[in-house]
């Protein structure tokens, strides 16, 4: 997946963005994240974003069950553009974000809006705008071997032909975003230096999950 033509580097991104803190939900460059929006403050955030640059920063709170209105946030998130938008009859919004670039958490602004806004630092992640690698920066066969017992453990269906043939970044992004890893482990995937590092972390997390499942006395059928 390519970026919209207008996003060629950090200078094409806004200096202030709204952020959506959500534990367990991560976004990565070039990936798609569907969201079901129902809280009033985030409905307002989507309305405002649609009238402006359409960019929202996804970021996790540091503590998974922090119910504070302004929980402390992890230091890195990922911004995405709203590329799909539907209103439902019961007042919700169904949107999809396409990831553009990660950001370091900068200054949080004192604002009148019900949602939080920050000044993101795009500079540390300028390489997020580079084209994805044309070949795998990881051992796909080993990753697939690790994924097979993991998928059986989760009791989900998967298109193994797609896994074998998908572009490297799409495959690793899918594993990172869709797997039910705890938030801290998801954050490690967000903060990985590059695709090779993210693939290594993802494979390790998959293998640890399978080993933990087996160690708890459950069988993989």
N, C-alpha and C positions, 0 to 999 in steps of 0.2 A: 504494500500500500504506500502511495506517495503522499506527501503533503500537498495541500492546496498551493498553487504557484506563488501566492503572496508571502509565504513563509520560507524565506531562504536562509535566515540566520537570526540570532538574538535581537538584532536591531529592528526586526519586523514585528516584534512582540511588544505588547503594552507595558508601561512602567508600573501600572497598578492593576491587580486582578482580584476578583473575589475568590475565596477559597471555600471548599466544601469538605469539612473534616468527616471522614467516614472510616471506621475501623474495618479492616479486612478487605476493603475495596481499593485496588491500586490501578493506575493507568500508566502505560508505557508509550514511548514514541511510536507512532504509526499503528497503534492498536486501537480497537474500538471498545468502548465501555458503555453498555446500556444502563440507564438509571431510571428508577421510578420515583418521581419527586412528589411529596405530599405535604411536607411541613411548610407552614405559611412563610417562614423566613427564606426558605430555599425556592419556593415558588416565586417570591419577589426577586430573588437573585437571578433566576432564569429569565424572568420578564425583563429585568434590566440588562442582562447580558445580550438578549436577543435584540435589544434596541441599540446595542453598542458593538463591541468587537467580538462578541460571541465566545469569549475565552473564559474558562473556569479552571481553577487549580484544584486538583484532587490531592488531598493530603490526609494522613492518618493521625488521630490523636495518639499520644505516647502510651496512655493507659487505655486498654481495650474497653473497659466498662465505665469510663469516666463520663458521668452524666452532667457535668458542669456545662453551663452555656458556652463558656470559652475555655475548653480543655487545652492543656499544653500540647503542642503539635510536634511531630517529628521534624527534623531539620530539612528534609528534602521531600518534594512532591513532584507532580507532573501536570502540566497544563494541557488542556485539550480544547478544541473548537467544537461547538454544538453543530453537528452535521445531520442530525435528525431530530424532529420535534413534533410531538402529537399531544393535543389536549384531550382528556377523557371527559365523559359525561359527569363523573363524580368529583371533578375539580383537580385531578392529578395531572401531571405532565410526564410523558414518557419521552425521554431524550436519549441520544447517543452522543458520546464525546469521541472525537478522533484525537489521539495523543499527538502533541507537537514536540514539546521539549520538557525535560525536567528543570527544576529550579531549586535554588537554595532559599530557605525561608529568610526573607529580609524583614525590614521594619513592618510591624503591624500598625495600621493607621487607626486613629480614633475617628470613627465615622458614625453617622446618624442612621445608616442602613441597618436592618435587622440581621444581616449576615456580615461576616468578617472580610476585610480587604487587606492586602499586603502589597509591599513593594518587592517583587521577586528579584533574585539575582540569577540571571540567565547565564552569565559568563562561564561558570564552572562546567556547564553542559553544552557548550557550543558544538561539540562533536555529535550531539543528537541530531544535528541537521545533515550530517554526512550520509551519503547513500548507504543502504544496508550492504553487508558483505555478499559477494557473488558466490561464495562457497562457504561451507560449514566451518566455523571456527571452533568446532567441538566434534566429538566422535558420535555421529548419529546412531550407529548400531548399538553402542553402549547405552545411549540414552533410551532407545527403544526397549532394550533389554530390561532397563530399570523401570520403565513405565508400565510394562505388561503386568507384573504383579501388583503394582500400585493401582492400576485401573480395575483389576479384579477385586482388590480390597475395597475399593469405593463402590463396586457394583454398578458401574456406568458403562455405556456403550461408547465406542470411539471408532472413528474411521482410520484404520491403520494405513490405508493407502495414502490418505492425506498426510498422516504423520511421516510417512516415508518420503513424500515428494514436496511437502510445503517448504517455502522459503525459510531459511534459518531463523530470521527474526520473527516471522509469524509463528513458527513452532514454539520457540522459547517464550515469546510473549503469552501465547495461549497457556502453556504449562504454568507460567508464573501467575497469571491473572485468574485462571479458572480453578487451580488446585486449592483445596481447603486447608492451606497452611495457616498457622496463627499469624496475627498481625505483625509481630516482631520479625518473623521469618519473611513475610511479604515485604517488609521494609528493606530487608537485606537485598532482596531482588530489585527493588526500586533503586537502591543506592549503588548497585554493582557498577564497576567502572565501565564495562563495555559488554557486548553480547557474549563474548567468550566467558567472561567472569560470571555473567548471569546464568549461562548454561551450566557452568560448574556448580554454582550454588543450587540451582534447581534440581540437578541430578542428585546432589548430596541430600537435599531435603526429601526427595522421593525415596531414596534408599533408606534414610533414617526412619521415615514413616512406615515403610514396609517392615523393617527390622523391629521397630517398636510394636507393630501389630502382631508379628510372630512371637515376640518375647512376652506379650500379654496372654499367649496361649490360644490365640485365634488362628484359624487355618485359612489359607487362601485357596478358594476353589476355582 
